[in-house]
Amino acid sequence: MRINWENVRVAVYSAGRVRCEPGWSLSARWAKALNDFDLWFVWAGRGRMVLSDHPIDLRPGICIWARPGRRYEAEQDPRDRLGVSFIHFDLFDRWQPDRRITAPLPPEVNDVPDVALLDALMRQIVALHRRTGPSFGGGAAVETAHALMRAALIYLDHESSRRPSPTVVAGRRRQQALALAARIDEDPRATPSIAALAAQAGYSEGHFTRWFQSFTGQSPQAYRLRARLNRARQLLRESELSIGQIAEALGYRDVYFFSRQFRQKIGQTARAYRRSAQT
């Protein structure tokens, strides 16, 4: 890691979590007024930001460690508005409380591998800020916010210093896809929507579908349907549940739709499948 965190004190000033309004943009005035650090994390939507050195695409998982004196101008895709968490903070030398730490720092832009983890940490900091008022004062809530922010920054520093090879990244993504597939197989009824799964993985629905299919050979919709019908066949063979109860247990609101889908995909009715399995 680039920072010796044992010698660092984190001070959090303000925090928020917003879904940007239609027509929103981040103007040059914002960067000119920045006099502390701002951890700016995208948890939803799409857009584009121009930094001092280069432009970047904004999507879930992109985290910008904004610092004074740099350029930050952004706009969002009007069809997919940005969701952003932000936390203003400073780093101080633990042994020289008045000395701000400005270098060395992790990269300005981070592509966070665990979107849910950083999002959860920042959500809690924002919630603590709401409890303590417009600015962080003192007390247990403030100490908790500072500790959580420290954990978030250490996580970013650690991940950015690892610099995984393309092979490692591909292996990690494959494991992530297979873990999601296993989750669907284990409980196809309780599986979140495709949109929710995509958000958890840090992708748009279209990219998530292509990504999932590249590792499993099926779209997430087709994979979830296959998991449901596989479980339905098992219940028809092994349980005394009625066809209606099986449909309900697997999340179907309409037993007739379940029966029609079962016949289309399996090639026989659920009742005929049960009879053949019991002979």
C-alpha positions as CSV (number, residue, x, y, z in Angstrom):
1,M,0.0,0.0,0.0
2,R,1.1,3.6,-0.7
3,I,0.1,5.0,2.7
4,N,1.3,4.0,6.2
5,W,-2.2,4.0,7.7
6,E,-0.8,3.4,11.2
7,N,0.4,7.0,11.1
8,V,-2.8,8.5,9.6
9,R,-5.8,10.2,11.2
10,V,-8.9,10.5,9.0
11,A,-11.3,13.5,9.4
12,V,-14.7,13.4,7.7
13,Y,-16.4,16.7,7.1
14,S,-19.6,16.0,5.1
15,A,-21.2,13.2,3.2
16,G,-24.2,12.5,0.9
17,R,-25.8,10.0,-1.4
18,V,-27.9,11.3,-4.4
19,R,-29.5,10.2,-7.6
20,C,-28.6,13.0,-10.0
21,E,-31.5,15.0,-11.3
22,P,-32.3,15.2,-15.1
23,G,-30.1,17.8,-16.6
24,W,-27.5,17.5,-13.9
25,S,-23.8,18.2,-14.7
26,L,-20.7,18.8,-12.6
27,S,-19.3,22.2,-13.7
28,A,-15.7,23.5,-13.5
29,R,-16.8,25.6,-10.5
30,W,-17.0,22.5,-8.3
31,A,-13.3,21.6,-8.7
32,K,-12.2,25.2,-8.3
33,A,-13.9,25.3,-4.9
34,L,-12.6,22.0,-3.7
35,N,-10.2,22.5,-0.8
36,D,-10.2,19.0,0.7
37,F,-10.4,15.4,-0.6
38,D,-13.7,14.1,-1.9
39,L,-14.3,10.4,-2.4
40,W,-16.8,10.3,-5.3
41,F,-18.3,6.9,-5.9
42,V,-20.7,5.9,-8.7
43,W,-23.3,3.2,-7.6
44,A,-25.7,3.5,-10.5
45,G,-26.1,5.0,-13.9
46,R,-23.7,6.1,-16.7
47,G,-21.9,9.2,-17.6
48,R,-18.5,10.7,-18.5
49,M,-16.0,12.8,-16.6
50,V,-13.1,14.9,-17.8
51,L,-10.1,15.0,-15.5
52,S,-6.9,17.0,-15.8
53,D,-5.2,14.2,-17.8
54,H,-8.0,12.4,-19.6
55,P,-11.7,11.6,-19.8
56,I,-13.2,8.5,-18.2
57,D,-16.5,6.7,-18.5
58,L,-18.6,6.7,-15.4
59,R,-20.4,3.5,-14.4
60,P,-21.2,1.6,-11.2
61,G,-17.9,0.8,-9.4
62,I,-15.9,3.8,-10.6
63,C,-14.5,5.7,-7.6
64,I,-12.7,9.0,-7.9
65,W,-10.4,10.2,-5.1
66,A,-10.8,13.9,-6.0
67,R,-8.1,16.3,-4.8
68,P,-7.7,20.1,-4.8
69,G,-6.1,21.7,-7.9
70,R,-7.3,19.1,-10.4
71,R,-10.0,19.3,-13.1
72,Y,-13.3,17.5,-12.7
73,E,-16.2,18.1,-15.0
74,A,-18.9,15.5,-15.6
75,E,-22.2,14.8,-17.3
76,Q,-24.6,11.9,-17.2
77,D,-26.4,9.8,-19.7
78,P,-29.9,11.2,-19.7
79,R,-31.3,7.7,-20.2
80,D,-29.4,6.3,-17.2
81,R,-29.0,8.9,-14.5
82,L,-26.1,8.7,-12.2
83,G,-26.3,7.6,-8.5
84,V,-23.4,9.0,-6.6
85,S,-22.1,8.9,-3.0
86,F,-19.6,11.5,-1.9
87,I,-17.6,12.1,1.3
88,H,-15.4,15.1,2.0
89,F,-12.4,14.4,4.2
90,D,-8.8,15.1,5.0
91,L,-5.8,13.0,6.1
92,F,-3.6,14.2,9.0
93,D,-0.4,12.9,10.5
94,R,-1.3,11.1,13.7
95,W,1.7,12.4,15.5
96,Q,1.6,16.0,14.1
97,P,-2.2,16.7,14.2
98,D,-1.9,19.9,12.2
99,R,0.0,18.4,9.3
100,R,-2.2,17.4,6.3
101,I,-1.1,14.4,4.3
102,T,-1.3,15.1,0.5
103,A,1.2,12.5,-0.8
104,P,1.7,9.7,-1.6
105,L,-1.9,8.9,-2.5
106,P,-3.6,6.0,-4.3
107,P,-4.6,6.5,-7.9
108,E,-7.1,9.3,-8.6
109,V,-9.5,6.8,-10.4
110,N,-10.3,3.4,-9.0
111,D,-12.4,0.6,-10.6
112,V,-13.7,-1.0,-7.4
113,P,-13.8,-4.8,-7.6
114,D,-16.4,-5.2,-4.7
115,V,-19.0,-2.5,-5.4
116,A,-21.3,-3.7,-2.7
117,L,-18.6,-3.5,0.0
118,L,-17.6,0.1,-0.7
119,D,-21.3,1.1,-1.2
120,A,-22.2,-0.3,2.2
121,L,-19.4,1.5,3.9
122,M,-20.3,4.8,2.3
123,R,-24.0,4.3,3.0
124,Q,-23.2,4.0,6.7
125,I,-21.0,7.1,6.8
126,V,-23.8,9.1,5.0
127,A,-26.4,7.7,7.6
128,L,-24.1,8.8,10.5
129,H,-23.7,12.2,8.9
130,R,-27.5,12.6,8.7
131,R,-27.7,11.8,12.5
132,T,-25.0,14.3,13.5
133,G,-26.3,17.3,11.5
134,P,-24.8,19.4,8.6
135,S,-21.2,18.8,9.7
136,F,-19.5,16.1,11.8
137,G,-19.0,17.2,15.4
138,G,-18.0,14.8,18.1
139,G,-19.1,11.7,19.9
140,A,-19.5,8.0,19.2
141,A,-21.3,8.5,15.8
142,V,-18.4,10.7,14.5
143,E,-15.7,8.3,15.7
144,T,-17.6,5.5,13.9
145,A,-17.8,7.5,10.7
146,H,-14.1,8.2,10.8
147,A,-13.3,4.5,11.4
148,L,-15.5,3.4,8.5
149,M,-14.0,6.0,6.3
150,R,-10.5,4.8,7.3
151,A,-11.6,1.2,6.4
152,A,-12.9,2.4,3.0
153,L,-9.7,4.2,2.2
154,I,-7.5,1.4,3.3
155,Y,-9.5,-0.9,1.0
156,L,-9.1,1.4,-1.9
157,D,-5.3,1.7,-1.3
158,H,-4.9,-2.1,-0.9
159,E,-6.9,-2.9,-4.1
160,S,-5.2,-0.3,-6.2
161,S,-1.7,-1.5,-5.1
162,R,-2.4,-5.1,-6.1
163,R,-2.4,-4.3,-9.8
164,P,-3.8,-7.8,-10.8
165,S,-2.8,-9.2,-14.2
166,P,-5.4,-9.7,-16.9
167,T,-5.4,-13.4,-16.2
168,V,-6.2,-12.8,-12.5
169,V,-8.9,-10.4,-13.4
170,A,-10.5,-12.9,-15.8
171,G,-10.3,-15.6,-13.2
172,R,-11.9,-13.3,-10.6
173,R,-14.8,-12.4,-13.0
174,R,-15.3,-16.1,-13.8
175,Q,-15.6,-16.9,-10.1
176,Q,-18.0,-14.1,-9.6
177,A,-20.2,-15.3,-12.5
178,L,-20.2,-18.9,-11.3
179,A,-21.0,-17.8,-7.7
180,L,-24.1,-15.9,-9.1
181,A,-25.0,-19.0,-11.0
182,A,-24.7,-21.2,-7.9
183,R,-26.9,-18.7,-6.0
184,I,-29.6,-19.0,-8.6
185,D,-29.4,-22.8,-8.6
186,E,-29.7,-22.9,-4.8
187,D,-32.9,-20.8,-4.6
188,P,-34.3,-19.7,-7.9
189,R,-37.4,-18.2,-6.3
190,A,-35.4,-15.8,-4.1
191,T,-33.0,-14.7,-6.8
192,P,-33.1,-10.9,-7.2
193,S,-34.2,-9.3,-10.5
194,I,-31.7,-9.2,-13.4
195,A,-31.5,-5.4,-12.8
196,A,-30.6,-6.0,-9.1
197,L,-28.0,-8.6,-10.0
198,A,-26.5,-6.3,-12.6
199,A,-26.2,-3.5,-10.1
200,Q,-24.6,-5.8,-7.5
201,A,-22.0,-6.8,-10.1
202,G,-21.4,-3.2,-11.1
203,Y,-22.7,-3.5,-14.7
204,S,-25.6,-2.3,-16.9
205,E,-28.2,-4.9,-17.6
206,G,-27.0,-5.4,-21.2
207,H,-23.3,-5.7,-20.2
208,F,-24.2,-8.0,-17.3
209,T,-26.2,-10.3,-19.6
210,R,-23.3,-10.6,-22.0
211,W,-20.8,-11.1,-19.2
212,F,-22.9,-13.8,-17.4
213,Q,-23.5,-15.6,-20.7
214,S,-19.8,-15.6,-21.6
215,F,-19.1,-17.7,-18.5
216,T,-22.2,-19.9,-18.2
217,G,-23.3,-20.2,-21.8
218,Q,-26.8,-18.8,-21.0
219,S,-28.3,-15.4,-20.4
220,P,-29.2,-14.8,-16.7
221,Q,-32.9,-15.0,-17.7
222,A,-32.5,-18.3,-19.4
223,Y,-30.3,-19.6,-16.5
224,R,-32.9,-18.7,-13.9
225,L,-35.7,-20.3,-15.9
226,R,-33.7,-23.5,-16.2
227,A,-33.0,-23.5,-12.5
228,R,-36.7,-23.0,-11.7
229,L,-37.7,-25.9,-14.0
230,N,-35.0,-28.2,-12.7
231,R,-36.2,-27.6,-9.2
232,A,-39.8,-28.1,-10.3
233,R,-38.9,-31.5,-11.8
234,Q,-37.2,-32.5,-8.6
235,L,-40.2,-31.5,-6.5
236,L,-42.5,-33.4,-8.9
237,R,-40.4,-36.5,-8.5
238,E,-39.7,-36.3,-4.8
239,S,-42.4,-34.4,-3.0
240,E,-46.2,-34.6,-2.4
241,L,-46.7,-31.0,-3.2
242,S,-49.4,-30.2,-5.7
243,I,-48.6,-28.6,-9.0
244,G,-50.1,-25.4,-7.7
245,Q,-48.0,-25.5,-4.5
246,I,-44.8,-26.1,-6.6
247,A,-45.6,-23.2,-8.9
248,E,-46.1,-20.9,-5.9
249,A,-43.0,-22.2,-4.1
250,L,-40.9,-21.3,-7.2
251,G,-42.3,-17.8,-7.4
252,Y,-44.9,-18.2,-10.1
253,R,-48.0,-16.1,-9.5
254,D,-50.1,-18.0,-12.1
255,V,-50.1,-21.9,-12.0
256,Y,-51.4,-21.9,-15.6
257,F,-48.4,-19.9,-16.8
258,F,-46.1,-22.3,-14.9
259,S,-47.8,-25.3,-16.5
260,R,-47.6,-23.8,-20.0
261,Q,-43.9,-22.9,-19.5
262,F,-43.1,-26.3,-18.1
263,R,-44.7,-28.0,-21.1
264,Q,-42.9,-25.7,-23.6
265,K,-39.5,-26.3,-22.1
266,I,-39.7,-29.9,-20.9
267,G,-41.9,-31.3,-23.6
268,Q,-44.7,-32.7,-21.5
269,T,-47.1,-31.4,-18.8
270,A,-46.1,-31.3,-15.2
271,R,-48.8,-33.9,-14.4
272,A,-47.5,-36.2,-17.1
273,Y,-43.9,-35.7,-15.9
274,R,-44.9,-36.7,-12.4
275,R,-46.7,-39.8,-13.6
276,S,-43.8,-40.9,-15.7
277,A,-41.3,-40.3,-12.9
278,Q,-43.3,-42.4,-10.5
279,T,-43.6,-45.5,-12.7
